[in-house]
């Protein structure tokens, strides 16, 4: 996947935004029709949403690992 500066004056394709797109997202292994043009504000919002989701998943995995380690420690003590 590539993120490039938009060469053309085109509207942002994120919902009803209507701002001028500054970036074009090119997914890999797809044709040129799959390009998504986004403005700077929408790209920033997408990035923030992605990071929040990624952090939430990481925290959930860390909590799960802690519980698993506690369970293993309790089983070892019983033996």
PyMOL commands that place a pseudoatom at each C-alpha (Angstrom):
pseudoatom trace, name=CA, resn=UNK, resi=1, chain=A, elem=C, hetatm=0, pos=[0.000, 0.000, 0.000]
pseudoatom trace, name=CA, resn=UNK, resi=2, chain=A, elem=C, hetatm=0, pos=[1.259, 3.452, -0.860]
pseudoatom trace, name=CA, resn=UNK, resi=3, chain=A, elem=C, hetatm=0, pos=[0.359, 6.927, 0.345]
pseudoatom trace, name=CA, resn=UNK, resi=4, chain=A, elem=C, hetatm=0, pos=[1.249, 9.683, -2.105]
pseudoatom trace, name=CA, resn=UNK, resi=5, chain=A, elem=C, hetatm=0, pos=[0.480, 13.369, -2.523]
pseudoatom trace, name=CA, resn=UNK, resi=6, chain=A, elem=C, hetatm=0, pos=[-2.556, 13.820, -4.753]
pseudoatom trace, name=CA, resn=UNK, resi=7, chain=A, elem=C, hetatm=0, pos=[-1.601, 15.170, -8.186]
pseudoatom trace, name=CA, resn=UNK, resi=8, chain=A, elem=C, hetatm=0, pos=[-5.077, 16.359, -9.111]
pseudoatom trace, name=CA, resn=UNK, resi=9, chain=A, elem=C, hetatm=0, pos=[-7.601, 18.773, -7.671]
pseudoatom trace, name=CA, resn=UNK, resi=10, chain=A, elem=C, hetatm=0, pos=[-10.187, 16.265, -6.523]
pseudoatom trace, name=CA, resn=UNK, resi=11, chain=A, elem=C, hetatm=0, pos=[-12.613, 16.153, -3.594]
pseudoatom trace, name=CA, resn=UNK, resi=12, chain=A, elem=C, hetatm=0, pos=[-12.030, 14.015, -0.544]
pseudoatom trace, name=CA, resn=UNK, resi=13, chain=A, elem=C, hetatm=0, pos=[-13.877, 10.716, -0.854]
pseudoatom trace, name=CA, resn=UNK, resi=14, chain=A, elem=C, hetatm=0, pos=[-14.541, 10.250, 2.855]
pseudoatom trace, name=CA, resn=UNK, resi=15, chain=A, elem=C, hetatm=0, pos=[-18.272, 10.619, 3.346]
pseudoatom trace, name=CA, resn=UNK, resi=16, chain=A, elem=C, hetatm=0, pos=[-19.643, 14.136, 2.897]
pseudoatom trace, name=CA, resn=UNK, resi=17, chain=A, elem=C, hetatm=0, pos=[-16.332, 15.857, 3.629]
pseudoatom trace, name=CA, resn=UNK, resi=18, chain=A, elem=C, hetatm=0, pos=[-16.020, 17.874, 0.421]
pseudoatom trace, name=CA, resn=UNK, resi=19, chain=A, elem=C, hetatm=0, pos=[-12.522, 19.213, 1.117]
pseudoatom trace, name=CA, resn=UNK, resi=20, chain=A, elem=C, hetatm=0, pos=[-9.828, 19.043, -1.533]
pseudoatom trace, name=CA, resn=UNK, resi=21, chain=A, elem=C, hetatm=0, pos=[-7.892, 15.778, -1.297]
pseudoatom trace, name=CA, resn=UNK, resi=22, chain=A, elem=C, hetatm=0, pos=[-4.194, 16.148, -0.535]
pseudoatom trace, name=CA, resn=UNK, resi=23, chain=A, elem=C, hetatm=0, pos=[-3.325, 12.443, -0.458]
pseudoatom trace, name=CA, resn=UNK, resi=24, chain=A, elem=C, hetatm=0, pos=[-4.047, 9.350, -2.515]
pseudoatom trace, name=CA, resn=UNK, resi=25, chain=A, elem=C, hetatm=0, pos=[-4.005, 5.878, -1.003]
pseudoatom trace, name=CA, resn=UNK, resi=26, chain=A, elem=C, hetatm=0, pos=[-3.048, 3.140, -3.468]
pseudoatom trace, name=CA, resn=UNK, resi=27, chain=A, elem=C, hetatm=0, pos=[-3.806, -0.376, -2.168]
pseudoatom trace, name=CA, resn=UNK, resi=28, chain=A, elem=C, hetatm=0, pos=[-1.393, -3.035, -3.402]
pseudoatom trace, name=CA, resn=UNK, resi=29, chain=A, elem=C, hetatm=0, pos=[-2.460, -5.587, -6.007]
pseudoatom trace, name=CA, resn=UNK, resi=30, chain=A, elem=C, hetatm=0, pos=[-5.477, -3.572, -7.174]
pseudoatom trace, name=CA, resn=UNK, resi=31, chain=A, elem=C, hetatm=0, pos=[-6.235, -1.428, -10.188]
pseudoatom trace, name=CA, resn=UNK, resi=32, chain=A, elem=C, hetatm=0, pos=[-6.205, 2.348, -10.413]
pseudoatom trace, name=CA, resn=UNK, resi=33, chain=A, elem=C, hetatm=0, pos=[-9.968, 2.413, -9.748]
pseudoatom trace, name=CA, resn=UNK, resi=34, chain=A, elem=C, hetatm=0, pos=[-9.283, 1.368, -6.145]
pseudoatom trace, name=CA, resn=UNK, resi=35, chain=A, elem=C, hetatm=0, pos=[-7.425, 4.557, -5.255]
pseudoatom trace, name=CA, resn=UNK, resi=36, chain=A, elem=C, hetatm=0, pos=[-8.870, 6.489, -2.317]
pseudoatom trace, name=CA, resn=UNK, resi=37, chain=A, elem=C, hetatm=0, pos=[-8.386, 10.267, -2.278]
pseudoatom trace, name=CA, resn=UNK, resi=38, chain=A, elem=C, hetatm=0, pos=[-8.474, 11.873, 1.189]
pseudoatom trace, name=CA, resn=UNK, resi=39, chain=A, elem=C, hetatm=0, pos=[-7.924, 15.324, 2.630]
pseudoatom trace, name=CA, resn=UNK, resi=40, chain=A, elem=C, hetatm=0, pos=[-5.425, 16.023, 5.381]
pseudoatom trace, name=CA, resn=UNK, resi=41, chain=A, elem=C, hetatm=0, pos=[-8.122, 16.243, 8.098]
pseudoatom trace, name=CA, resn=UNK, resi=42, chain=A, elem=C, hetatm=0, pos=[-9.709, 12.908, 7.193]
pseudoatom trace, name=CA, resn=UNK, resi=43, chain=A, elem=C, hetatm=0, pos=[-6.313, 11.187, 6.965]
pseudoatom trace, name=CA, resn=UNK, resi=44, chain=A, elem=C, hetatm=0, pos=[-5.400, 12.533, 10.408]
pseudoatom trace, name=CA, resn=UNK, resi=45, chain=A, elem=C, hetatm=0, pos=[-8.720, 11.323, 11.831]
pseudoatom trace, name=CA, resn=UNK, resi=46, chain=A, elem=C, hetatm=0, pos=[-8.231, 7.882, 10.258]
pseudoatom trace, name=CA, resn=UNK, resi=47, chain=A, elem=C, hetatm=0, pos=[-4.731, 7.708, 11.707]
pseudoatom trace, name=CA, resn=UNK, resi=48, chain=A, elem=C, hetatm=0, pos=[-6.000, 8.636, 15.184]
pseudoatom trace, name=CA, resn=UNK, resi=49, chain=A, elem=C, hetatm=0, pos=[-8.757, 6.022, 15.008]
pseudoatom trace, name=CA, resn=UNK, resi=50, chain=A, elem=C, hetatm=0, pos=[-6.313, 3.361, 13.859]
pseudoatom trace, name=CA, resn=UNK, resi=51, chain=A, elem=C, hetatm=0, pos=[-3.844, 4.159, 16.636]
pseudoatom trace, name=CA, resn=UNK, resi=52, chain=A, elem=C, hetatm=0, pos=[-6.571, 4.056, 19.304]
pseudoatom trace, name=CA, resn=UNK, resi=53, chain=A, elem=C, hetatm=0, pos=[-7.715, 0.659, 18.025]
pseudoatom trace, name=CA, resn=UNK, resi=54, chain=A, elem=C, hetatm=0, pos=[-4.154, -0.654, 17.879]
pseudoatom trace, name=CA, resn=UNK, resi=55, chain=A, elem=C, hetatm=0, pos=[-3.391, 0.534, 21.418]
pseudoatom trace, name=CA, resn=UNK, resi=56, chain=A, elem=C, hetatm=0, pos=[-6.644, -0.984, 22.702]
pseudoatom trace, name=CA, resn=UNK, resi=57, chain=A, elem=C, hetatm=0, pos=[-5.797, -4.360, 21.136]
pseudoatom trace, name=CA, resn=UNK, resi=58, chain=A, elem=C, hetatm=0, pos=[-2.277, -4.229, 22.567]
pseudoatom trace, name=CA, resn=UNK, resi=59, chain=A, elem=C, hetatm=0, pos=[-3.571, -3.433, 26.061]
pseudoatom trace, name=CA, resn=UNK, resi=60, chain=A, elem=C, hetatm=0, pos=[-6.122, -6.249, 25.820]
pseudoatom trace, name=CA, resn=UNK, resi=61, chain=A, elem=C, hetatm=0, pos=[-3.391, -8.700, 24.772]
pseudoatom trace, name=CA, resn=UNK, resi=62, chain=A, elem=C, hetatm=0, pos=[-1.140, -7.562, 27.639]
pseudoatom trace, name=CA, resn=UNK, resi=63, chain=A, elem=C, hetatm=0, pos=[-3.953, -8.048, 30.162]
pseudoatom trace, name=CA, resn=UNK, resi=64, chain=A, elem=C, hetatm=0, pos=[-4.615, -11.508, 28.758]
pseudoatom trace, name=CA, resn=UNK, resi=65, chain=A, elem=C, hetatm=0, pos=[-0.904, -12.383, 29.047]
pseudoatom trace, name=CA, resn=UNK, resi=66, chain=A, elem=C, hetatm=0, pos=[-0.844, -11.199, 32.676]
pseudoatom trace, name=CA, resn=UNK, resi=67, chain=A, elem=C, hetatm=0, pos=[-3.870, -13.341, 33.540]
pseudoatom trace, name=CA, resn=UNK, resi=68, chain=A, elem=C, hetatm=0, pos=[-2.328, -16.337, 31.780]
pseudoatom trace, name=CA, resn=UNK, resi=69, chain=A, elem=C, hetatm=0, pos=[0.964, -15.875, 33.649]
pseudoatom trace, name=CA, resn=UNK, resi=70, chain=A, elem=C, hetatm=0, pos=[-0.883, -15.575, 36.981]
pseudoatom trace, name=CA, resn=UNK, resi=71, chain=A, elem=C, hetatm=0, pos=[-2.808, -18.776, 36.224]
pseudoatom trace, name=CA, resn=UNK, resi=72, chain=A, elem=C, hetatm=0, pos=[0.423, -20.603, 35.368]
pseudoatom trace, name=CA, resn=UNK, resi=73, chain=A, elem=C, hetatm=0, pos=[2.035, -19.348, 38.572]
pseudoatom trace, name=CA, resn=UNK, resi=74, chain=A, elem=C, hetatm=0, pos=[-0.926, -20.537, 40.654]
pseudoatom trace, name=CA, resn=UNK, resi=75, chain=A, elem=C, hetatm=0, pos=[-0.816, -23.978, 39.003]
pseudoatom trace, name=CA, resn=UNK, resi=76, chain=A, elem=C, hetatm=0, pos=[2.926, -24.256, 39.677]
pseudoatom trace, name=CA, resn=UNK, resi=77, chain=A, elem=C, hetatm=0, pos=[2.398, -23.426, 43.371]
pseudoatom trace, name=CA, resn=UNK, resi=78, chain=A, elem=C, hetatm=0, pos=[-0.301, -26.128, 43.704]
pseudoatom trace, name=CA, resn=UNK, resi=79, chain=A, elem=C, hetatm=0, pos=[2.074, -28.773, 42.385]
for i in range(1, 79): cmd.bond("trace and resi %d" % i, "trace and resi %d" % (i + 1))
show_as sticks, trace
zoom trace
